[in-house]
Amino acid sequence: MALTCLVTHANAQDALLDEARAKLNRRDAAGAYALLADAEMARAGDARFDYLLGLAALDTGHVTRAIFALERVVQRQPDDMLARAELGRAYLAAGDADAAREQFRLARSADLPAGVAAAIERVIGVVNQVAPPAAPQLSGYVEFGAAHDSNVNSATNQGEFAIPAFGGIVFQTAPENRQRHDLVASAAGGVSAEKALSPAWTLVGAANMRATAGQDAHDMNTVFFDATAGLRRTAGTQRHLIALQNNTAWVGGSLYRTANGATAQWQSQLDAAAQASMFGQWSRQAYQRQPERDTDRLLLGLGLARQFGAAGPLAYGSAYGVRERSHQAEAAHFGHHGVGLRLGMEQRLGAALSGFAEWQFERRRYGGTEPFFDLARQDRQNDVAAGLRWTADPRWQVAAQARRSRAGSNIVLYDYARNVFQITAHRSFQ
């Protein structure tokens, strides 16, 4: 049975194709094949005809003919990821696991409906269990962007405030410590690798680096690096991952923070359109030349994603709890515990265009009393983002988005608002 949804190709106003499509929708592949096979010599090269012929031939056991027909589709329309998925299925039926795996990987890299993506993931899992790839599987990406940031240093816009510990004396905020706007360029890149150790176990690793550079606020230039190495186990519709992680951040050209720890994740495909997950992460955070800020961080959460119909929206959400415990009792105000919620949605707006929106909320309560303010700090942060994503071809995506952050705090130094307007270009490699 086809992985893809026939309605995607239902724009043809051709009686032959309409009749063949109707037969396939009724699961009468033999009838559709009989109808289309005689017209192949005259119609070959028409991507709509070749796609239906490929489906009918594959579902009736004419594998070689299906491969030829679907290869013609992807040659003429290389961004047709649904046809690539079916071509992968045809290669698999022919016993060519490596060729099948490559077509499935290409199809998986695109923005597909969750039901189709889930079906492809399951087939890849089956392929890897039956015929594990001999060589490591490598993939990577590069990304470039530009943004206008209204508050590049996430600072308050208050020019002065009173400090209770000094008898309420009013202090002036230095200009560099107030809200600053800037034009920011960004660049990122990453690589990931997988090596099958057995039909069920896979060694996985990844490394990513992201850098930002402002036009004026050079002391806010950042570099972030993260690396992961671990094991993934696949069992039917479930996946389990356990890995070691490193995260390192530089700000203004100097080392700012390192975090080393471990992460674990469980994913289950509930049905063709829904996926659930549980995740946890522990890390030890160390701040350069600020040992009083060092903490142990623990995060636990649940997630759910669901596709509503073949052309409907993809909705996802997660809820989590987090705790950071200070290493020094006298610095308890650097630790906190909190809860968070993240909700999002993506909707296809056309063959190559999709829209997305996301909201994230986090509430944090800090330990101890904040020096100088005689208060235990409490924060509530809301982040809202919306944008458009254009898939120029299977490997290129361009996204434009607007994001607003609002952090409300009972301590004026941590109360701020931030607006970011950004455009990025993303290129993937496999």
C-alpha positions as CSV (number, residue, x, y, z in Angstrom):
1,M,0.0,0.0,0.0
2,A,1.3,3.5,-0.9
3,L,3.1,5.5,1.8
4,T,1.7,8.8,0.3
5,C,-1.6,10.4,0.0
6,L,-3.1,10.4,-3.5
7,V,-4.9,13.7,-2.9
8,T,-1.6,15.5,-3.3
9,H,-1.6,14.6,-6.9
10,A,-5.3,15.1,-7.5
11,N,-5.1,18.3,-9.5
12,A,-5.1,16.6,-12.9
13,Q,-8.0,17.2,-15.2
14,D,-7.4,14.1,-17.2
15,A,-10.0,11.4,-17.6
16,L,-7.5,8.6,-17.8
17,L,-5.7,9.7,-14.7
18,D,-8.9,10.4,-12.8
19,E,-10.1,6.9,-13.5
20,A,-6.8,5.4,-12.5
21,R,-6.7,7.5,-9.3
22,A,-10.2,6.3,-8.4
23,K,-9.2,2.7,-8.8
24,L,-6.1,3.2,-6.6
25,N,-8.2,4.9,-4.0
26,R,-10.4,1.8,-4.0
27,R,-7.3,-0.3,-3.7
28,D,-7.8,-1.8,-7.1
29,A,-4.1,-1.5,-8.1
30,A,-4.5,-4.3,-10.8
31,G,-7.3,-2.3,-12.5
32,A,-5.3,0.9,-12.4
33,Y,-2.2,-0.8,-13.8
34,A,-4.2,-2.4,-16.6
35,L,-5.6,1.0,-17.5
36,L,-2.2,2.8,-17.5
37,A,0.3,0.3,-18.8
38,D,-0.9,0.5,-22.4
39,A,-0.6,4.3,-22.4
40,E,3.0,4.3,-21.1
41,M,4.7,4.8,-24.5
42,A,2.5,7.8,-25.2
43,R,2.4,9.3,-21.8
44,A,5.8,8.6,-20.3
45,G,7.4,11.8,-19.1
46,D,4.2,13.3,-17.7
47,A,5.0,13.3,-14.0
48,R,1.3,12.9,-13.0
49,F,0.9,9.8,-15.2
50,D,4.3,8.3,-14.2
51,Y,3.5,8.7,-10.5
52,L,0.2,6.8,-10.8
53,L,1.8,4.2,-13.0
54,G,4.6,3.7,-10.5
55,L,2.1,3.2,-7.6
56,A,0.0,0.8,-9.6
57,A,3.0,-1.2,-10.9
58,L,4.5,-1.4,-7.5
59,D,1.3,-2.6,-5.8
60,T,0.8,-5.3,-8.5
61,G,4.4,-6.6,-8.3
62,H,5.8,-5.0,-11.5
63,V,8.8,-3.6,-9.5
64,T,11.1,-2.8,-12.4
65,R,8.5,-0.9,-14.3
66,A,7.6,1.0,-11.1
67,I,11.2,2.0,-10.6
68,F,11.5,3.3,-14.1
69,A,8.2,5.3,-13.8
70,L,9.1,6.8,-10.4
71,E,12.6,7.6,-11.5
72,R,11.2,9.7,-14.3
73,V,9.1,11.6,-11.7
74,V,12.0,12.6,-9.5
75,Q,14.2,13.4,-12.5
76,R,11.6,15.9,-13.7
77,Q,10.5,17.0,-10.2
78,P,13.4,16.5,-7.7
79,D,11.5,18.2,-4.9
80,D,8.6,15.7,-5.1
81,M,9.3,14.0,-1.8
82,L,6.2,11.8,-1.9
83,A,7.4,10.3,-5.2
84,R,10.8,9.8,-3.6
85,A,9.2,7.9,-0.8
86,E,7.5,5.6,-3.2
87,L,10.7,5.2,-5.2
88,G,12.4,4.1,-2.0
89,R,9.6,1.6,-1.5
90,A,10.2,0.3,-5.0
91,Y,14.0,0.0,-4.5
92,L,13.2,-1.9,-1.2
93,A,11.0,-4.3,-3.1
94,A,13.8,-4.9,-5.6
95,G,16.2,-5.7,-2.7
96,D,18.4,-2.6,-3.0
97,A,18.4,-1.5,0.6
98,D,21.1,1.2,0.1
99,A,19.2,2.9,-2.7
100,A,16.0,2.7,-0.8
101,R,17.6,4.2,2.3
102,E,18.9,7.1,0.3
103,Q,15.5,8.0,-1.2
104,F,13.8,7.7,2.2
105,R,16.4,10.0,3.8
106,L,15.9,12.6,1.0
107,A,12.1,12.3,1.5
108,R,12.4,12.6,5.3
109,S,14.5,15.8,5.0
110,A,11.4,17.7,3.6
111,D,8.5,19.3,5.4
112,L,6.0,16.3,5.1
113,P,2.7,15.7,6.9
114,A,3.3,13.9,10.2
115,G,1.5,10.8,9.0
116,V,3.7,10.4,5.9
117,A,6.9,11.3,7.9
118,A,6.0,8.7,10.5
119,A,5.4,6.1,7.9
120,I,8.8,6.8,6.3
121,E,10.5,6.7,9.8
122,R,9.0,3.2,10.4
123,V,10.1,2.0,7.0
124,I,13.6,3.3,7.6
125,G,13.6,1.4,10.9
126,V,12.6,-1.8,9.1
127,V,15.3,-1.3,6.4
128,N,18.0,-0.7,9.0
129,Q,16.9,-3.8,11.0
130,V,16.9,-6.0,8.0
131,A,20.0,-4.6,6.3
132,P,22.0,-2.3,8.6
133,P,24.1,0.2,6.7
134,A,27.7,-0.9,6.5
135,A,29.2,2.6,6.5
136,P,28.3,5.4,8.9
137,Q,25.5,7.7,7.8
138,L,26.5,11.3,7.7
139,S,24.4,14.5,7.4
140,G,25.0,18.1,8.0
141,Y,23.8,21.7,7.5
142,V,24.8,25.3,7.3
143,E,22.7,28.3,8.0
144,F,23.1,32.0,7.6
145,G,20.8,34.8,8.9
146,A,20.3,38.4,9.7
147,A,18.1,40.0,12.3
148,H,17.1,43.2,14.0
149,D,17.1,42.7,17.8
150,S,15.5,45.4,20.0
151,N,17.2,44.2,23.1
152,V,20.4,42.4,22.2
153,N,21.6,42.2,25.9
154,S,18.2,41.2,27.4
155,A,18.4,44.2,29.7
156,T,15.9,46.4,31.5
157,N,15.1,49.8,30.1
158,Q,14.9,51.4,33.5
159,G,17.3,54.3,33.8
160,E,17.3,54.3,37.6
161,F,16.2,52.2,40.5
162,A,16.3,52.1,44.3
163,I,18.4,49.5,46.2
164,P,16.8,48.6,49.6
165,A,20.1,47.3,51.0
166,F,21.5,50.8,50.7
167,G,18.6,52.5,52.4
168,G,16.7,53.0,49.1
169,I,19.4,55.1,47.5
170,V,18.6,55.6,43.8
171,F,21.2,54.3,41.4
172,Q,21.6,55.2,37.8
173,T,21.9,52.4,35.2
174,A,25.0,52.7,33.0
175,P,24.0,53.0,29.3
176,E,25.8,49.7,28.4
177,N,23.7,47.9,30.9
178,R,20.4,49.2,29.6
179,Q,18.4,47.8,26.7
180,R,20.3,48.1,23.4
181,H,19.1,47.4,19.9
182,D,21.3,46.2,17.1
183,L,21.5,44.5,13.7
184,V,22.8,41.0,14.1
185,A,24.3,38.5,11.6
186,S,24.3,34.8,12.4
187,A,26.0,31.7,11.1
188,A,25.6,28.1,12.1
189,G,26.6,24.6,11.0
190,G,26.5,21.1,12.2
191,V,27.1,17.5,11.4
192,S,25.5,14.3,12.7
193,A,26.5,10.6,12.2
194,E,24.9,7.2,12.8
195,K,26.5,3.8,12.8
196,A,24.4,0.7,13.1
197,L,25.8,-1.7,15.7
198,S,23.0,-4.3,15.3
199,P,19.5,-4.3,14.0
200,A,18.2,-2.6,17.1
201,W,21.2,-0.5,18.4
202,T,22.7,2.5,16.7
203,L,25.7,4.6,17.7
204,V,24.8,8.3,17.2
205,G,26.7,11.6,17.5
206,A,26.3,15.2,16.6
207,A,28.1,18.5,16.8
208,N,26.7,22.0,16.2
209,M,28.1,25.5,16.3
210,R,26.3,28.8,16.1
211,A,27.7,32.4,16.2
212,T,26.2,35.8,16.2
213,A,27.9,39.2,15.6
214,G,26.3,42.6,16.1
215,Q,26.9,45.7,14.1
216,D,27.5,47.8,17.2
217,A,27.2,45.7,20.4
218,H,30.3,43.6,20.0
219,D,30.5,42.7,23.7
220,M,27.3,40.7,23.0
221,N,28.7,38.6,20.2
222,T,28.2,35.0,21.0
223,V,29.4,31.5,20.0
224,F,27.6,28.4,21.1
225,F,28.9,24.9,20.7
226,D,27.2,21.6,21.6
227,A,28.2,18.0,21.1
228,T,26.3,14.7,21.7
229,A,27.3,11.1,21.6
230,G,25.2,8.1,22.6
231,L,23.2,5.1,21.8
232,R,19.7,4.7,20.2
233,R,17.6,1.6,20.4
234,T,14.7,1.0,18.0
235,A,12.0,-1.5,18.9
236,G,9.0,-1.5,16.7
237,T,7.3,2.0,16.9
238,Q,9.5,3.0,19.9
239,R,12.8,4.6,20.1
240,H,15.1,5.1,23.2
241,L,18.1,7.4,23.3
242,I,20.7,7.9,26.0
243,A,23.6,10.2,25.4
244,L,26.4,12.4,26.9
245,Q,26.3,16.1,26.1
246,N,28.6,19.1,26.2
247,N,27.4,22.7,25.8
248,T,29.9,25.6,25.7
249,A,29.2,29.3,25.3
250,W,31.4,32.3,24.7
251,V,30.2,35.9,25.0
252,G,32.1,38.9,23.8
253,G,35.1,36.7,22.8
254,S,35.5,35.2,26.2
255,L,34.5,31.8,27.6
256,Y,31.2,32.3,29.5
257,R,29.8,28.9,30.6
258,T,30.3,25.2,30.1
259,A,27.7,22.5,30.8
260,N,28.4,18.7,30.8
261,G,25.9,16.1,31.4
262,A,23.6,13.4,30.0
263,T,20.2,13.2,28.3
264,A,17.6,10.4,27.8
265,Q,14.6,10.3,25.6
266,W,11.8,7.9,24.8
267,Q,9.6,8.3,21.7
268,S,6.6,6.2,20.7
269,Q,4.6,6.4,17.5
270,L,1.0,6.2,18.8
271,D,-0.5,5.9,15.3
272,A,0.2,7.2,11.8
273,A,-0.5,10.8,12.9
274,A,0.6,11.0,16.6
275,Q,3.8,10.7,18.5
276,A,4.5,10.9,22.2
277,S,7.7,11.4,24.1
278,M,9.3,11.6,27.5
279,F,12.7,13.3,28.1
280,G,15.2,14.1,30.8
281,Q,18.4,16.0,31.0
282,W,21.0,16.5,33.8
283,S,24.0,18.8,33.5
284,R,26.6,20.5,35.6
285,Q,27.0,24.2,34.7
286,A,30.2,26.0,35.4
287,Y,30.6,29.8,34.8
288,Q,34.0,31.2,34.0
289,R,35.5,33.2,36.8
290,Q,32.1,33.2,38.6
291,P,32.1,29.9,40.7
292,E,29.3,31.2,42.9
293,R,27.0,30.8,39.9
294,D,27.8,27.1,39.3
295,T,24.7,24.9,39.4
296,D,23.5,21.4,38.7
297,R,20.5,21.5,36.3
298,L,17.8,18.8,36.0
299,L,15.0,18.9,33.5
300,L,12.1,16.4,33.0
301,G,9.3,16.7,30.5
302,L,6.6,15.2,28.3
303,G,5.8,15.9,24.7
304,L,3.1,15.2,22.1
305,A,2.7,15.9,18.4
306,R,-0.2,15.2,16.1
307,Q,-1.0,15.8,12.4
308,F,-4.7,16.6,11.8
309,G,-5.5,15.2,8.3
310,A,-3.2,15.0,5.3
311,A,-3.5,18.7,4.6
312,G,-4.3,19.9,8.2
313,P,-2.1,21.5,10.7
314,L,0.7,19.8,12.7
315,A,0.3,20.6,16.4
316,Y,2.8,19.9,19.1
317,G,3.4,20.7,22.7
318,S,5.5,19.8,25.7
319,A,5.4,20.5,29.5
320,Y,8.5,20.3,31.7
321,G,9.8,21.0,35.1
322,V,13.3,22.3,35.8
323,R,15.5,22.7,38.9
324,E,18.9,24.3,39.2
325,R,20.7,23.8,42.5
326,S,23.6,26.1,43.5
327,H,26.9,24.5,44.6
328,Q,27.4,27.1,47.3
329,A,24.8,27.6,50.1
330,E,25.5,31.3,50.3
331,A,24.7,31.6,46.6
332,A,21.3,29.9,46.7
333,H,19.8,32.8,44.9
334,F,21.5,31.6,41.7
335,G,19.5,28.4,41.8
336,H,15.9,28.1,40.9
337,H,13.0,25.7,40.2
338,G,10.4,26.2,37.6
339,V,7.8,24.9,35.2
340,G,7.3,25.5,31.5
341,L,4.9,24.9,28.7
342,R,5.5,25.0,24.9
343,L,2.8,24.9,22.3
344,G,3.2,25.2,18.5
345,M,1.6,24.6,15.2
346,E,2.6,24.4,11.5
347,Q,0.4,24.6,8.5
348,R,1.1,24.1,4.8
349,L,0.1,27.1,2.8
350,G,1.2,25.8,-0.6
351,A,3.4,23.2,-2.3
352,A,6.6,24.9,-1.0
353,L,5.3,27.3,1.7
354,S,4.3,26.7,5.3
355,G,3.4,28.9,8.3
356,F,4.3,28.3,11.9
357,A,3.5,29.8,15.3
358,E,4.8,29.0,18.8
359,W,4.2,30.1,22.4
360,Q,6.4,29.2,25.3
361,F,5.9,30.1,29.0
362,E,8.2,29.5,31.9
363,R,7.8,30.4,35.6
364,R,10.9,30.5,37.8
365,R,11.3,30.8,41.6
366,Y,14.8,31.4,42.8
367,G,16.3,30.2,46.1
368,G,17.6,32.5,48.8
369,T,17.4,36.3,48.8
370,E,18.7,38.5,46.0
371,P,21.6,40.6,47.4
372,F,20.8,44.4,47.6
373,F,17.1,43.9,47.0
374,D,16.1,41.8,50.0
375,L,13.7,39.8,47.8
376,A,13.5,36.2,46.6
377,R,13.5,36.6,42.9
378,Q,10.5,35.4,40.9
379,D,10.2,35.5,37.0
380,R,7.5,34.8,34.5
381,Q,8.6,34.7,30.9
382,N,6.5,34.5,27.7
383,D,7.9,34.0,24.2
384,V,5.7,34.2,21.1
385,A,6.9,33.6,17.6
386,A,5.4,33.3,14.1
387,G,6.7,33.1,10.6
388,L,6.8,31.6,7.2
389,R,9.1,28.9,5.8
390,W,9.7,28.4,2.1
391,T,11.3,25.2,0.8
392,A,13.2,26.3,-2.3
393,D,14.2,22.7,-3.1
394,P,14.7,19.6,-1.0
395,R,17.9,20.9,0.5
396,W,17.3,24.7,0.8
397,Q,14.9,26.4,3.2
398,V,14.3,30.1,3.8
399,A,12.5,31.2,6.9
400,A,11.3,34.6,8.1
401,Q,10.0,35.0,11.6
402,A,9.1,37.6,14.3
403,R,9.6,36.8,18.0
404,R,8.6,38.7,21.1
405,S,9.9,37.9,24.6
406,R,8.6,39.4,27.8
407,A,10.2,38.6,31.1
408,G,8.3,39.9,34.1
409,S,10.3,39.9,37.4
410,N,9.8,41.3,40.9
411,I,13.4,42.6,40.6
412,V,13.8,45.5,38.1
413,L,17.1,44.3,36.8
414,Y,15.6,41.2,35.3
415,D,12.4,42.8,33.9
416,Y,12.6,43.3,30.1
417,A,11.0,43.0,26.7
418,R,12.6,42.0,23.4
419,N,11.5,41.9,19.8
420,V,13.5,40.1,17.1
421,F,12.8,40.1,13.4
422,Q,14.9,37.5,11.6
423,I,15.4,35.9,8.2
424,T,17.6,32.7,7.7
425,A,18.7,30.5,4.8
426,H,19.3,26.8,5.7
427,R,21.1,24.3,3.5
428,S,21.2,20.6,4.4
429,F,23.6,17.9,3.3
430,Q,23.2,14.1,3.2
